[in-house]
Amino acid sequence: MCGIIGIHSTIKNEEIFYQIFEGLMCLQHRGQDSVGISNESVVRKHDGLVKYAFQNENTDSPPCQNYIGHVRYGTNGLSTNTQPFYTMFPRRITLCHNGNIINIEEVKKIINDTYHILLDTQSDSEVILGLFSCKLYELLHKDGNIIDKDKIFTTTNFLHDILKGSYCLLILIKEYGMIVVRDNCGTRPLIYGKKDNNYIVASESVALNLLDYDIIRDVHAGETIIFNNTDANPIHNIYENSKLMPCLFEYIYFARPDSVIDGINVNEARILIGRILGQKMKQQWQCDEIDFIIPVPDTSITFTHGIQEVIKRPLREGFIKNRYIDRTFIMKNKNIIQQNIKRKLSGIENSFKDKTVLIVDDSIVRGNTSNHLIQMIKKFDCKKVYFASCAPVIKNTNHYGIYIPTKEELISFERTEEDIRLELGLDYLIYNDLDHIVEELKNMNKNIFNFEVSMFV
């Protein structure tokens, strides 16, 4: 899971870099490991947050028609995957990628066997760039040296044929333009819009809103869009074997609540998911004994509004979040995760002392945050602890852009829900219902064929 943004202008424009910078600030929640910005000729990359990345360098550049940007959260455990990547073969081509490819060894073999190029990398993004470049070179070698829409669409259809996994791509070709590709299941979000002479493409609609672009629509599953430097309007193509199946965890955790993803308002979706869980609570619990509903900030606050509508218990602030600590779920080192959880969340004692409380969290992954919170509030002499996960039980690894490399690290591994309750030391524990969530969210957009839910099954 990363954040990407690209802007194409029909005229050369010196303001695009600053719009990309602001847009990446808006997408920072999607990755804090590194940031990169590129035009057709120059790539700038740094570790860390966007706001610190370009303080000590001259960001002035000649007016340009295309820029792309990327914020990274590691999806495959690599620490050397800072994007954008570029190649000089067969033109200067620059790429940003959000997602994760699961058959990179197969793709590398295809590149080696077909084009006699050995890629010495474990980065799936570099492998995609290699595959794209080789296929484009093949077409240019066979049929003249001019890049046109037919060659681009043939190349991106070839990518869809070969690649397995999730991928949203922004590709710059020097002196040609910007190419946008979304995988044929639409696993990761991508949306585009327009303002004056500029077109924008980004992972979430919040970036378009911040920069005052009018939203056109989501990029379709399997769609390629070409923004050619010499054409006023974009050109579109859709891969024939495409069905929209976005990742459910985008709506539960990753996306900002003020985003709209594939026609679904994330805030409304989370309130609805909260209502679903609230109905389940009413059926299984005596909710009247709950003194306060206490959400774990920030994502869970929105879910809690839906729960509260159903069970009619008062909402109370109980946890204070340190805003200067990164999202712990997307950290990879266990010791760093534990250390930052303690830094990240502290409790308000009088919200818990002698009270029966319902703690609401968006999910329980490894159990680190949950365990820390439960141990902390027990020291406050809490009477009883109810705990609700707005997500269903996370049972499996994810290969589509979420870094959970092994099932063994999950708290659910070889445990029933009752085992998890006992492991966490809770009086009551409840998880949301996967089938009910999927059914209700599909009703919010009839064009969604299904959701990517592999981590829940």
C-alpha positions as CSV (number, residue, x, y, z in Angstrom):
1,M,0.0,0.0,0.0
2,C,1.5,3.3,-1.2
3,G,0.2,6.6,-2.4
4,I,0.7,7.9,-6.0
5,I,-0.2,11.1,-7.8
6,G,0.4,12.3,-11.3
7,I,-0.4,15.6,-13.1
8,H,-0.4,16.1,-16.9
9,S,-0.7,19.6,-18.4
10,T,-1.6,20.3,-22.0
11,I,0.9,23.2,-21.8
12,K,4.3,23.4,-20.1
13,N,3.7,24.4,-16.5
14,E,6.1,25.3,-13.7
15,E,3.5,24.9,-11.0
16,I,3.0,21.2,-11.3
17,F,5.8,20.2,-9.0
18,Y,4.3,22.2,-6.1
19,Q,0.9,20.6,-6.7
20,I,2.5,17.1,-6.6
21,F,4.2,18.1,-3.4
22,E,0.9,19.2,-1.8
23,G,-0.9,16.2,-3.1
24,L,1.7,13.8,-1.6
25,M,1.3,15.6,1.8
26,C,-2.4,14.7,1.5
27,L,-1.6,11.1,0.8
28,Q,1.0,10.7,3.5
29,H,-1.2,8.3,5.5
30,R,-0.5,5.8,2.7
31,G,3.2,5.6,3.4
32,Q,5.9,7.2,5.5
33,D,9.0,5.2,4.5
34,S,10.0,7.4,1.6
35,V,8.9,10.0,-1.0
36,G,9.8,10.6,-4.6
37,I,8.9,13.1,-7.3
38,S,9.8,13.0,-11.0
39,N,9.2,14.8,-14.3
40,E,10.2,13.4,-17.6
41,S,13.9,14.1,-17.1
42,V,14.7,14.3,-13.3
43,V,13.9,12.0,-10.3
44,R,14.2,13.3,-6.7
45,K,13.9,10.7,-3.9
46,H,14.3,10.9,-0.1
47,D,13.6,8.7,2.9
48,G,11.0,9.8,5.4
49,L,8.1,12.2,5.3
50,V,7.1,14.6,2.5
51,K,7.3,17.7,4.6
52,Y,11.0,17.1,5.3
53,A,12.0,15.7,1.9
54,F,12.9,18.7,-0.2
55,Q,14.0,21.3,2.4
56,N,17.7,21.4,1.5
57,E,17.6,21.3,-2.3
58,N,16.7,23.6,-5.1
59,T,13.3,22.4,-6.4
60,D,13.2,24.9,-9.3
61,S,12.9,23.1,-12.7
62,P,12.0,24.2,-16.2
63,P,8.3,24.2,-17.1
64,C,7.1,20.7,-17.8
65,Q,4.0,18.9,-18.9
66,N,4.2,15.8,-16.6
67,Y,5.1,15.0,-13.0
68,I,4.5,11.9,-10.9
69,G,5.0,11.4,-7.2
70,H,5.0,8.5,-4.7
71,V,4.9,7.9,-0.9
72,R,6.0,4.5,0.1
73,Y,5.1,1.9,2.7
74,G,7.0,-1.3,2.2
75,T,4.8,-4.1,0.9
76,N,7.5,-6.7,0.4
77,G,10.0,-6.1,3.2
78,L,12.6,-4.4,1.0
79,S,14.3,-1.2,2.3
80,T,15.7,-0.1,-1.1
81,N,12.5,0.3,-3.1
82,T,12.2,4.1,-3.1
83,Q,10.3,5.2,-6.1
84,P,9.9,6.5,-8.8
85,F,12.2,4.2,-10.9
86,Y,13.4,5.0,-14.4
87,T,15.2,3.3,-17.3
88,M,16.8,4.7,-20.5
89,F,15.6,1.6,-22.5
90,P,14.1,2.1,-25.1
91,R,13.4,5.7,-24.1
92,R,13.6,7.5,-20.8
93,I,10.7,5.8,-19.0
94,T,9.8,6.6,-15.3
95,L,7.4,4.6,-13.2
96,C,5.5,4.8,-9.9
97,H,3.6,1.7,-8.6
98,N,1.1,1.1,-5.8
99,G,0.4,-2.5,-5.1
100,N,2.3,-5.8,-5.0
101,I,3.1,-8.4,-7.7
102,I,3.1,-12.0,-6.5
103,N,4.7,-13.7,-9.6
104,I,7.9,-11.6,-10.0
105,E,10.2,-14.6,-10.5
106,E,7.9,-15.8,-13.3
107,V,8.0,-12.3,-14.9
108,K,11.8,-12.1,-14.6
109,K,12.0,-15.5,-16.3
110,I,9.8,-14.3,-19.2
111,I,12.0,-11.2,-19.6
112,N,15.1,-13.3,-19.6
113,D,13.8,-16.0,-21.9
114,T,12.1,-13.6,-24.4
115,Y,14.3,-10.5,-24.3
116,H,17.6,-12.0,-23.0
117,I,17.7,-9.4,-20.2
118,L,18.6,-10.6,-16.7
119,L,17.0,-8.4,-14.0
120,D,19.0,-8.5,-10.7
121,T,16.3,-7.0,-8.4
122,Q,13.7,-8.2,-5.9
123,S,11.6,-5.0,-6.4
124,D,8.3,-5.8,-8.1
125,S,8.1,-2.2,-9.3
126,E,11.4,-2.5,-11.2
127,V,10.3,-5.8,-12.7
128,I,7.1,-4.1,-14.0
129,L,9.2,-1.3,-15.5
130,G,11.5,-3.9,-17.1
131,L,8.5,-5.8,-18.6
132,F,6.9,-2.6,-19.9
133,S,10.2,-1.4,-21.5
134,C,11.0,-4.7,-23.1
135,K,7.6,-5.1,-24.7
136,L,7.6,-1.5,-25.9
137,Y,11.1,-2.0,-27.4
138,E,9.8,-5.1,-29.2
139,L,6.9,-3.2,-30.8
140,L,9.1,-0.2,-31.8
141,H,11.7,-2.6,-33.3
142,K,9.0,-4.4,-35.4
143,D,7.0,-1.4,-36.6
144,G,8.9,1.8,-36.8
145,N,10.4,3.9,-34.1
146,I,7.4,6.0,-33.3
147,I,5.4,5.6,-30.1
148,D,1.7,5.7,-30.6
149,K,-1.5,4.7,-28.7
150,D,-1.7,1.3,-30.3
151,K,1.8,0.3,-29.1
152,I,1.0,1.6,-25.6
153,F,-2.3,-0.3,-25.4
154,T,-0.6,-3.4,-26.7
155,T,2.1,-3.1,-24.1
156,T,-0.3,-2.5,-21.2
157,N,-2.6,-5.4,-22.3
158,F,0.6,-7.5,-22.3
159,L,1.2,-6.4,-18.7
160,H,-2.4,-7.5,-17.8
161,D,-1.8,-10.8,-19.4
162,I,1.4,-11.5,-17.4
163,L,1.2,-9.8,-14.1
164,K,-0.5,-11.3,-11.1
165,G,-1.3,-9.2,-8.1
166,S,-2.3,-5.6,-7.6
167,Y,-0.9,-2.6,-9.5
168,C,-1.8,1.0,-10.1
169,L,0.9,2.5,-12.4
170,L,1.9,6.0,-13.4
171,I,4.4,5.9,-16.3
172,L,6.2,8.9,-17.9
173,I,7.7,8.5,-21.3
174,K,10.0,11.4,-22.2
175,E,8.6,13.6,-25.0
176,Y,5.5,11.5,-25.2
177,G,3.4,11.9,-22.1
178,M,1.9,10.1,-19.0
179,I,0.3,6.7,-19.0
180,V,-2.1,5.5,-16.3
181,V,-2.8,1.8,-15.6
182,R,-5.0,0.0,-13.0
183,D,-5.0,-3.7,-12.7
184,N,-7.9,-5.7,-14.0
185,C,-9.4,-6.2,-10.6
186,G,-9.1,-2.6,-9.4
187,T,-7.6,-3.8,-6.2
188,R,-5.9,-0.5,-5.2
189,P,-7.8,2.8,-5.7
190,L,-7.1,5.3,-8.4
191,I,-9.2,8.3,-9.5
192,Y,-8.7,11.2,-11.9
193,G,-9.9,14.7,-12.5
194,K,-9.3,18.0,-14.3
195,K,-8.7,21.7,-13.7
196,D,-8.1,24.2,-16.5
197,N,-5.3,22.7,-18.7
198,N,-4.3,20.1,-16.2
199,Y,-5.4,16.5,-15.6
200,I,-4.6,14.8,-12.2
201,V,-4.6,11.1,-11.2
202,A,-4.2,10.0,-7.5
203,S,-4.7,7.2,-5.1
204,E,-7.5,9.0,-3.3
205,S,-10.0,11.7,-4.0
206,V,-8.8,13.8,-1.1
207,A,-5.8,14.9,-3.1
208,L,-8.0,16.2,-5.9
209,N,-10.2,18.0,-3.4
210,L,-7.2,19.7,-1.8
211,L,-5.9,20.9,-5.1
212,D,-9.4,22.1,-6.3
213,Y,-9.6,19.6,-9.2
214,D,-13.0,18.5,-10.5
215,I,-13.4,14.8,-10.1
216,I,-14.1,13.0,-13.4
217,R,-14.4,9.4,-12.1
218,D,-12.5,6.4,-10.8
219,V,-10.0,4.8,-13.2
220,H,-11.8,1.6,-14.2
221,A,-10.4,-1.8,-13.4
222,G,-8.2,-2.9,-16.3
223,E,-8.1,0.6,-17.8
224,T,-5.2,2.4,-19.5
225,I,-5.4,6.2,-20.0
226,I,-2.9,8.0,-22.2
227,F,-2.2,11.7,-21.6
228,N,-0.2,12.5,-24.7
229,N,1.8,15.7,-24.7
230,T,0.4,16.7,-28.1
231,D,-3.3,15.8,-27.6
232,A,-5.8,17.9,-25.8
233,N,-7.9,14.9,-24.5
234,P,-6.9,11.6,-22.9
235,I,-7.3,8.3,-24.8
236,H,-8.8,5.3,-23.0
237,N,-8.6,1.5,-23.3
238,I,-10.0,-1.3,-21.1
239,Y,-8.6,-4.8,-20.8
240,E,-11.4,-7.2,-21.7
241,N,-11.1,-9.5,-18.8
242,S,-11.7,-7.0,-16.0
243,K,-14.0,-7.0,-12.9
244,L,-14.0,-4.4,-10.2
245,M,-12.9,-6.1,-6.9
246,P,-11.4,-3.4,-4.6
247,C,-9.6,-4.3,-1.4
248,L,-12.0,-4.3,1.6
249,F,-9.3,-3.1,4.0
250,E,-9.1,0.2,2.1
251,Y,-12.6,1.0,3.5
252,I,-11.8,-0.4,7.0
253,Y,-8.3,1.1,7.6
254,F,-6.1,2.5,4.9
255,A,-8.1,5.3,3.2
256,R,-8.9,8.7,4.7
257,P,-12.5,9.0,5.8
258,D,-13.0,12.0,3.6
259,S,-12.2,10.0,0.5
260,V,-14.6,8.5,-2.0
261,I,-13.2,5.2,-3.5
262,D,-14.9,3.5,-6.4
263,G,-18.1,5.4,-5.8
264,I,-18.3,4.6,-2.1
265,N,-17.9,7.4,0.5
266,V,-15.4,6.0,3.0
267,N,-17.0,7.9,5.9
268,E,-20.5,6.6,5.1
269,A,-19.0,3.0,4.6
270,R,-17.4,3.1,8.1
271,I,-20.6,4.3,9.8
272,L,-22.5,1.5,8.0
273,I,-19.9,-1.1,9.1
274,G,-20.3,0.3,12.6
275,R,-24.1,-0.2,12.4
276,I,-23.6,-3.8,11.3
277,L,-21.4,-4.5,14.3
278,G,-23.9,-2.7,16.6
279,Q,-26.7,-5.0,15.5
280,K,-24.5,-8.0,16.2
281,M,-23.8,-6.6,19.7
282,K,-27.5,-6.1,20.4
283,Q,-28.1,-9.8,19.5
284,Q,-25.2,-11.2,21.6
285,W,-24.7,-8.8,24.6
286,Q,-26.5,-7.0,27.3
287,C,-25.4,-3.6,26.1
288,D,-27.2,-1.7,28.8
289,E,-24.5,-2.4,31.3
290,I,-21.9,-0.6,29.2
291,D,-21.1,2.8,30.7
292,F,-19.1,4.3,27.9
293,I,-18.2,3.5,24.3
294,I,-14.5,4.4,23.9
295,P,-13.0,4.4,20.3
296,V,-9.3,3.9,19.7
297,P,-8.3,7.0,17.7
298,D,-8.4,7.8,14.8
299,T,-10.1,5.4,12.4
300,S,-12.4,3.8,15.0
301,I,-14.1,7.1,15.8
302,T,-16.2,6.9,12.6
303,F,-17.2,3.3,13.1
304,T,-18.2,4.2,16.7
305,H,-20.9,6.6,15.4
306,G,-22.6,3.7,13.7
307,I,-22.3,1.5,16.7
308,Q,-23.7,4.2,19.0
309,E,-26.8,4.7,16.7
310,V,-27.7,1.1,17.4
311,I,-26.8,0.3,21.0
312,K,-27.6,3.8,22.4
313,R,-24.7,4.1,24.9
314,P,-22.7,7.3,25.6
315,L,-19.5,8.0,23.8
316,R,-16.5,9.1,25.8
317,E,-12.9,10.0,25.0
318,G,-10.6,7.6,26.7
319,F,-7.4,7.5,24.7
320,I,-5.0,10.3,23.7
321,K,-3.0,9.8,20.5
322,N,0.5,11.2,19.9
323,R,0.1,12.7,16.5
324,Y,3.8,12.5,15.8
325,I,4.1,8.7,15.8
326,D,3.6,6.9,12.4
327,R,0.9,4.3,11.9
328,T,2.2,1.2,13.7
329,F,0.4,-1.3,11.5
330,I,2.6,-0.5,8.5
331,M,5.9,-0.9,10.5
332,K,7.8,-4.1,9.9
333,N,10.1,-4.5,12.9
334,K,8.4,-6.1,16.0
335,N,10.5,-4.2,18.5
336,I,9.8,-0.9,16.8
337,I,6.1,-1.6,16.7
338,Q,6.0,-2.3,20.4
339,Q,8.0,0.8,21.3
340,N,5.9,3.1,19.1
341,I,2.6,1.7,20.4
342,K,3.5,2.8,23.9
343,R,4.5,6.2,22.6
344,K,1.4,6.5,20.4
345,L,-1.5,5.9,22.8
346,S,-2.1,6.9,26.5
347,G,-5.2,6.7,28.6
348,I,-7.5,9.1,30.5
349,E,-7.9,7.3,33.9
350,N,-11.3,8.8,34.9
351,S,-12.9,7.4,31.7
352,F,-12.2,3.9,32.9
353,K,-12.1,3.8,36.7
354,D,-14.9,1.7,38.1
355,K,-16.6,1.7,34.7
356,T,-17.7,-1.0,32.2
357,V,-16.4,0.1,28.9
358,L,-16.7,-0.9,25.2
359,I,-13.4,-0.4,23.4
360,V,-13.8,-0.1,19.6
361,D,-10.9,-0.6,17.3
362,D,-10.8,-0.8,13.5
363,S,-9.1,-4.3,13.6
364,I,-7.0,-6.7,15.5
365,V,-4.0,-7.8,13.5
366,R,-1.1,-9.0,15.6
367,G,-2.7,-7.9,18.9
368,N,0.1,-5.6,19.9
369,T,-2.0,-2.4,20.2
370,S,-5.0,-4.2,21.7
371,N,-2.8,-5.9,24.4
372,H,-1.2,-2.6,25.3
373,L,-4.5,-0.8,25.7
374,I,-6.1,-3.6,27.7
375,Q,-3.2,-3.8,30.1
376,M,-3.2,0.0,30.5
377,I,-6.9,0.4,31.3
378,K,-6.8,-2.5,33.8
379,K,-4.4,-0.5,35.8
380,F,-7.1,2.1,36.0
381,D,-9.4,-0.3,37.8
382,C,-11.8,-0.7,35.0
383,K,-14.8,-2.9,36.0
384,K,-15.3,-4.8,32.8
385,V,-13.9,-4.6,29.3
386,Y,-15.9,-5.2,26.2
387,F,-13.8,-5.1,23.0
388,A,-15.1,-4.8,19.4
389,S,-13.2,-5.2,16.1
390,C,-14.9,-3.4,13.3
391,A,-13.0,-5.7,10.9
392,P,-13.7,-9.4,10.6
393,V,-11.1,-11.8,12.0
394,I,-7.8,-11.3,10.0
395,K,-6.9,-14.9,9.3
396,N,-4.4,-14.8,6.5
397,T,-1.4,-13.1,4.9
398,N,-2.1,-10.5,2.2
399,H,-0.2,-10.5,-1.1
400,Y,-1.8,-7.4,-2.6
401,G,0.0,-4.6,-0.9
402,I,-0.3,-5.1,2.8
403,Y,2.8,-6.3,4.7
404,I,1.7,-9.4,6.6
405,P,4.3,-11.9,5.5
406,T,3.3,-14.8,7.7
407,K,0.1,-16.1,9.3
408,E,2.1,-17.0,12.4
409,E,2.4,-13.4,13.5
410,L,-1.4,-12.9,13.5
411,I,-3.1,-13.2,16.8
412,S,-5.7,-15.4,15.2
413,F,-3.2,-18.0,14.1
414,E,-4.4,-21.4,15.5
415,R,-6.8,-19.5,17.9
416,T,-10.6,-19.4,18.0
417,E,-12.3,-16.1,18.9
418,E,-12.7,-17.4,22.4
419,D,-8.9,-18.2,22.5
420,I,-8.2,-14.6,21.4
421,R,-10.5,-13.2,24.1
422,L,-8.6,-15.2,26.8
423,E,-5.2,-14.3,25.3
424,L,-6.1,-10.6,25.5
425,G,-7.7,-10.9,29.0
426,L,-11.1,-9.5,27.9
427,D,-14.5,-10.0,29.5
428,Y,-16.2,-9.9,26.1
429,L,-14.9,-9.8,22.5
430,I,-16.8,-9.4,19.2
431,Y,-15.7,-9.3,15.6
432,N,-17.6,-8.0,12.6
433,D,-19.3,-10.2,10.0
434,L,-17.5,-10.4,6.7
435,D,-20.4,-11.5,4.5
436,H,-22.7,-8.8,5.9
437,I,-20.1,-6.1,5.3
438,V,-19.5,-7.2,1.7
439,E,-23.2,-7.4,1.0
440,E,-23.9,-3.9,2.3
441,L,-21.0,-2.2,0.6
442,K,-21.8,-3.8,-2.7
443,N,-25.2,-2.2,-2.4
444,M,-23.5,1.2,-2.2
445,N,-22.0,0.6,-5.7
446,K,-23.7,-2.0,-8.0
447,N,-20.6,-1.9,-10.3
448,I,-18.5,-3.7,-7.7
449,F,-18.3,-7.4,-8.6
450,N,-16.8,-8.4,-5.3
451,F,-14.2,-7.3,-2.8
452,E,-10.6,-8.5,-2.3
453,V,-10.9,-10.2,1.1
454,S,-8.1,-12.8,1.1
455,M,-6.8,-11.7,4.5
456,F,-10.1,-12.5,6.1
457,V,-10.6,-16.0,4.8
